[in-house]
Amino acid sequence: MEGAEKFLGISLAAEKEMIYIVVHRDKRNEIMSAIMRDVFRMVPPVVKESAYGIGATTWEVAKDVTMRYGMQGLLGAVFLGLGRAVGETMAVLFIIGNSETISASLYESGATIASVLANKFAEAEGLAKSSLFALGLILLCITFTIQIFAQIWLNKVRKNAGGGL
């Protein structure tokens, strides 16, 4: 691994974070790209052909017709990918080490809220169960906050599009 360390400029301590980033990015991007592809395919050909007919270039059709027509679907894909990233438990659990100690270093093992809930809820009793419910409530609040921001952003896009969406 000495060559990779020298070439990439990262230490072996950062290796698991790098693996986590790659796995997490790929899991999020696969669903986002599939939905975006479907949104682009749903634009009626007659709309694109009409734009070409009045002299629009390929870039103008892509930017002004396809993107405008599918903006809600694109935003939906982005927030669905974000929701998957927030709720991802098992990939994170396996990669980052599942250590429940708090460390000042970003390169030490750690745990996410979802992984703590997945690991500890079955055998929790009393105060431990109450603290896990509190963690679940925090995760729910984070999810609702993301949903609220998504709705605000979507309403702003609808308003800027002039009601055409």
Secondary structure as UniProt FT lines:
FT   HELIX           2..8
FT   HELIX           12..14
FT   HELIX           15..41
FT   HELIX           45..53
FT   TURN            54..55
FT   HELIX           58..60
FT   HELIX           61..66
FT   HELIX           67..69
FT   HELIX           71..87
FT   HELIX           90..95
FT   TURN            106..107
FT   HELIX           113..120
FT   TURN            121..123
FT   HELIX           127..160
FT   TURN            161..163
//
